[in-house]
Amino acid sequence: MSLALSLPEIRPPHQTSVGGKCFNLAEMEQHGVPVPGTICVPARAYRDYVAATGIRERIMLELGRKDFDDMRWEELWDASLRIRNIFLRTPMPGDLRTGLADALSNRFRGEAVAVRSSAPGEDSDAVSFAGLHESFINVSGIERILEHIRLVWASLWSDAALLYRRDLGLDVADSAMAVVIQELVRGDRSGVVFSRSPNDDSQTVIEAVYGLNQGLVDGTVEPDRWVLDRATGEMLSHVTPSRDQRLVAETEGVRLEPLPEGLSSRAPLTAEEVATVFDRAHQLEDLFGRPQDVEWTWGERGLVVLQSRPITALAEADGERRWYLSLRRSFENLKVLRSRIEDDLIPRMIEEAGDLARQDVEHLSDEGLAAEIDRRAAIYEGWVDVYWDQFIPFAHGIRLFGQVYNDALHPDDPYAFMDLLTGTEMASLARNRALEQMAAEIRDDARLEAALRERLAHGRDTEIDAAFQERMDDFVDRYGDLTCAVTGGARCGEASGALIKILLEMASHQSAGERRSRHSEKERSQSVTREEYLDQFEGEERARAAELLDLARTSYQLRDDDNIHLGRIEAEVLVAVQEGQRRLERRGLEEAERLGAAEVARALRDPDFVPSVSAVEETEDDFLIRARQLIGQPAGPGVTQGRARVIASQADLASFEHGDILVCDAVDPNMTFVVPLASAVVERRGGMLIHGAIIAREYGLPCVTGVPDATSLIRTGDALTVDGYLGIVTLTTRRGDPVDDG
Amino acid sequence: MNDPEMTRSERRAASALRELFATQRLAVLATQEEDGHPYANLMAFAVSDDLKTILLVTGRSTRKYANLRQNPHVALLIDNRSHQPSDIHEAMAVTVLGEAEEVSEAERDRLLQTYLVKHPHLEEFASSPSSALFRVDVDRYYLVRRFQHVMELHVRR
């Protein structure tokens, strides 16, 4: 079979190879329905490409790092980013390239095209991959088209597509992708029609916008909507939005522009045209023998059908997947989200934390305290929802920028774009700088250092320079005691020596601040500058690229700051819970400090309630397991050796020493003050966009994330080699020999 | 030690070993020549239920027999590769370090039985007076999965 089929060449046996989208276009053309000029690249071309280039195995290695089910959304982002970069950087082998280039230049002769996915199995009755794979509108030139074919192939491995296949239990190893290359029909109105409404069997629904269809499909442009009687075509309702924008093709790609004067008061379709779309939809329903979901556009040639697929009785995406798919945000959408977060949500969080901090819980009755605990927990839960629904999707700004950057520059390191994001002012970096300034003072003042050591050994009585004491108090007021589990919880721990310990440790070693600036200089000489990035774009695109970079920097900063703000609210929950725990302890309840908010509230209300404490699992004694080499995700380049410091609870942080490798379950911003002392970071949680990775990158430290069971397989004192290039942690020796202790 | 995470890892590792040993019949045995040179052979193997002992049979006139008598430190390699490119991410390999010793008369019948359950067609060879049954007391296993994920499983004795 040829590697580039025109629609008249496609026969029923080709269906599984060209995919549903392509096969349906062929059916339509063969029945006289106007469709764009089309070439189908069957799945075999994909298979040849991934086999000949070795990409198939590289993908399986990437996805085989750990159990697929154990991969978090951030890790899927990363894996899919790396896979996409492999496709971007790997040209097609000679034969395939020549064959496709000839077919494409014969058919399209330099015209602009759309490059769309047509995965076999996609849009079948059972499953719909609608929206999961990528499509590109307005691509010109053979080289660009070939590159975009590779990008459509790569979208088979987009995180959303991976997650969807995981949910459906489809084997990722068997996946393949066909591609549709279509002449770009520059319709001035476009839309979709459901020959049978998903909401009402007796109706047909038509939606239409000015400009290209993509604006409607990705939700950027709100459509006019007509509901018609499915049997008679009688118009039942017409809902008009505030029409103000349209998506149009520009030199390359598409652009959103204000709707010209005069169009905003006019519906994109006349009543007669609505009837034409209705008739076409029902013709296609008859042709394919079932209700159809049709994308169309209206231009010089009149009504042209872009694609037609069966309406699947698709189960609603379950909660997790729907949330996950919501992470794919358009640039326009992200800009709206940004202003909501910056102008509304963050200020409200700060206000909320401040309000809670001003309320006194000690004078409440037990009943009142229980109610206050519940109230604070509910407020906190509300903000956790906001965090998942608004803040995490906003992190997509980083990814969108990464994609644009990688598409333009094809870098060796798929994360090179992060260098343009680091150095962004983050709350935890400001805190670390405050620490560093105090440490510098200690370094220069032997008497102050001696006094602090004395204080550490003998407690409060030791006199410390009043100005310095005031600075430490200010620090604790602002950032909390360092061993407190949540940010800003100044009252949640003892006023322990943690701060002094860390300051002395920082003072007695190389300045972390110097290390950071050295890192920045080194990086600056190697990495692409902002100007070099912007020079990849011209005219309006350049302005958009600059705007996207600015948006990405805000996303990046928020990845840290949002947790700090959320932590302040959590700290206020804790203040109330701890007051409750103290009262329960006075009442004689053992281990009250281990109880959660709900149990404390319940015990305060009901003196007879005895909460249970969970038991520890029995151990089998025949074997002793030790990790020798653990695989995670590379999250900060560099290789280093050092001693592990496993952080199980916040209190462990005080003993952190210069040069230690920070090993933890999940670095949160409240821990990152030890990062300037660390020589590397190892984290169980995975992904490039988690705090550990971001802070490690800020300080130029090797970092491996996504190491399963990191905190149980690695012990404090183990000698580690952290390979941040490949994402590998090797345990070289273990302090003592636990084999002999059995 | 009563770390539930660790216990879970131990169980997972032990069950991965059992699964691998159930599907594989041959191991690569590494011994050492008198001059220090390493020497490797393909051997039928069986493993005890508790995973602490691996059983091998060799003719007494072989070079590996001489090596084992001379230096009991051995390594074994057992894997499930399929000679496809996908082995790199799919295959699992286990390196075993242990001490080899010819089994005593007292335990010979019992251990030979374990060996023959796995390799019934080798009965004549294994029962011959010119063959020796060796037990390898396992000190540790190195499990390699997912290309570079390596766990050490130490046998407590």
Contacts between the chains, C-beta under 8 A, distances in Angstrom:
chain1	res1	chain2	res2	distance
A	54	B	85	7.7
A	56	B	85	7.7
A	57	B	85	4.9
A	57	B	86	6.7
A	57	B	88	6.3
A	57	B	89	7.2
A	60	B	86	6.3
A	60	B	89	4.8
A	60	B	90	7.6
A	61	B	88	6.4
A	61	B	89	4.8
A	61	B	147	6.2
A	64	B	89	3.8
A	64	B	90	7.2
A	64	B	146	5.4
A	64	B	147	7.1
A	65	B	146	5.9
A	66	B	146	6.9
A	616	B	2	5.4
A	616	B	4	6.4
A	617	B	2	7.3
A	617	B	4	4.1
A	617	B	7	6.0
A	618	B	2	7.2
A	618	B	7	7.8
A	619	B	1	5.8
A	619	B	2	4.9
A	619	B	3	7.5
A	619	B	6	7.5
A	619	B	7	4.9
A	620	B	7	6.4
A	620	B	10	6.5
A	620	B	11	7.1
A	621	B	156	6.4
A	622	B	14	7.9
A	622	B	50	6.6
A	622	B	51	7.8
A	622	B	52	7.5
A	622	B	155	7.2
A	622	B	156	6.0
A	623	B	10	5.1
A	623	B	13	7.4
A	623	B	14	6.2
A	623	B	51	7.7
A	623	B	153	5.3
A	623	B	154	6.6
A	623	B	155	6.2
A	623	B	156	6.5
A	624	B	1	7.7
A	624	B	10	7.5
A	624	B	153	7.5
A	624	B	154	4.4
A	624	B	156	5.8
A	625	B	6	6.3
A	625	B	9	5.0
A	625	B	10	4.5
A	625	B	13	5.6
A	625	B	151	6.1
A	625	B	152	7.1
A	625	B	153	5.3
A	625	B	154	7.5
A	626	B	151	7.2
A	626	B	152	4.3
A	626	B	153	7.7
A	626	B	154	6.5
A	627	B	150	7.5
A	627	B	151	5.7
A	627	B	152	7.1
A	628	B	142	6.2
A	628	B	150	4.1
A	628	B	151	6.2
A	628	B	152	4.7
A	629	B	148	6.0
A	629	B	149	6.7
A	629	B	150	3.7
A	630	B	149	6.4
A	630	B	150	7.7
A	631	B	146	5.7
A	631	B	147	7.4
A	631	B	148	5.3
A	631	B	149	4.4
A	709	B	5	5.5
A	709	B	9	6.0
A	711	B	5	7.9
A	712	B	3	5.6
A	712	B	5	3.6
A	712	B	6	5.3
A	712	B	9	7.2
A	713	B	5	8.0
A	713	B	6	7.6
A	713	B	9	6.7
A	726	B	148	7.7
A	728	B	148	5.8
A	739	B	154	4.9
A	739	B	156	7.7
A	742	B	156	4.1
